[in-house]
Amino acid sequence: MAQAGKGRLNYRCPSCFMRDLDIDMFYDKEKKEYYCIRCQYTGSEEDVLAKNEMVRTRYGAMHIRYTKFDFD
């Protein structure tokens, strides 16, 4: 997604990301916090990064190819 008018970096909204929605957050310079226009989530940069890292654990095995299945 384009980065025009957004914060220093593109951060995904953790609340939307938990529901498999890829929504970029906007940055409010006066309050020094990020906010989502879809779900009204607000948080500091540290809070957003921590929650996004927590959500990424769902995709930990994304690049592993499973070839043996032991269903028997």
Secondary structure, DSSP 8 states (H G I E B T S, - for coil): ---TTS-SS--B-HHHHTTT---B-EEETTTTEEE-TTT--EE-HHHHHHHHHHHGGGGTTTT---------
